[in-house]
Structure formats: structure tokens, C-alpha cells
Amino acid sequence: MHWLIKLLILLFIILWMGAGMAVFIKYGVNLSGSKNETNETSGSQTLNFTQMFLIWFGFLSLAVHFLFM
């Protein structure tokens, strides 16, 4: 049972990294919309990217923590 949980966590890490790469490839650095969008400043677009990255990295670090726990 212990190895099954570890395997599932490892599978989650692989899928999570793939999902992060897919989002990065699809949207690039700008995750908040079109470059022609005049309602958002470049600062708010950067903040959007930072929030998305921190959420992605946070879940990844939790999964790695539980993998080696």
C-alpha cells in the first residue's frame, strides 16, 4: 500500500509538470489575455503570471514533500 501511494504521487508529479508545460506553451509568459488588451497594464499581467507560477510550484513542492516523507 505504501508503494502504491508513492507511485500515485509520482504519477501526479509527472502529470502536473506536463500540465504546467502545456499551459506555458499555449499561453507563453502572458497568461492574462491578448497583448492588445488595453484594460490591463504590464504590471498586472506580470502579477497574473507570478500568481499562476506560485500556485503551480506550490502544489509541485507539496507533492515532492509527500513523496519523500
C-alpha positions in Angstrom: 0.0 0.0 0.0 2.9 2.4 0.8 4.4 1.9 -2.6 1.0 2.4 -4.3 0.7 5.8 -2.7 4.2 6.8 -3.7 3.6 5.7 -7.2 0.4 7.7 -7.4 2.2 10.8 -6.1 5.0 10.3 -8.6 2.3 10.0 -11.4 0.7 13.2 -10.1 4.1 15.0 -10.3 4.6 13.9 -13.9 1.1 14.9 -14.9 1.4 18.2 -13.0 4.6 19.1 -14.8 3.1 18.2 -18.1 0.1 20.4 -17.4 2.4 23.3 -16.4 4.4 22.9 -19.6 1.2 22.8 -21.7 -0.1 26.0 -20.1 3.3 27.7 -20.6 3.5 26.6 -24.3 -0.1 27.6 -25.0 -0.1 31.0 -23.3 3.6 31.8 -23.1 4.6 34.3 -20.5 1.4 36.4 -20.8 -1.3 34.4 -19.0 -3.8 37.3 -18.7 -5.1 37.8 -22.3 -4.2 39.4 -25.5 -1.3 41.9 -25.9 -3.8 44.3 -27.4 -5.8 44.4 -24.2 -5.7 48.0 -23.0 -7.5 47.3 -19.7 -4.5 45.6 -18.1 -1.1 47.1 -17.5 2.0 45.1 -18.0 2.4 45.1 -14.2 -0.9 43.4 -13.7 -0.1 40.8 -16.4 3.2 40.0 -14.7 1.4 39.6 -11.4 -1.0 37.2 -13.0 1.9 35.1 -14.3 3.6 35.2 -10.9 0.4 34.0 -9.1 -0.1 31.2 -11.6 3.6 30.1 -11.3 3.5 30.2 -7.5 0.3 28.1 -7.3 1.8 25.5 -9.8 5.1 25.4 -7.9 3.4 25.2 -4.5 1.4 22.1 -5.5 4.5 20.6 -7.0 6.6 21.1 -3.9 3.8 19.7 -1.7 3.7 16.6 -3.9 7.5 16.2 -3.7 7.4 16.6 0.1 4.8 13.9 0.5 6.8 11.7 -2.0 9.9 11.7 0.3 8.0 11.8 3.6 
